[in-house]
């Protein structure tokens, strides 16, 4: 089982951006779909403090709920991509 979990919504362009980076880096992850209604996104809100998606969890590196696609893409590149030590 992967340590990466992505909370996403089908058809979300920001989620697709993160999924493309995960694929580019050949990373396995668990996808968790959230309800379309922001009011029903209690699980993602509890993790990240907000109801927007995408949200990334990376247990191995202590990331408990990172929002914002640009931040997630930069994090993945730095941690798992060319920026990795």
Buried (B, 14 or more C-beta within 10 A) or exposed (E): EBBBBBBBBEEBEBBBBBBEBBEEBEBEBEBBEBEEEEEEBEBBBEBBEBBBBBBBBBEEEEBEBBBBBEEBBBBBBEBBBEEEE
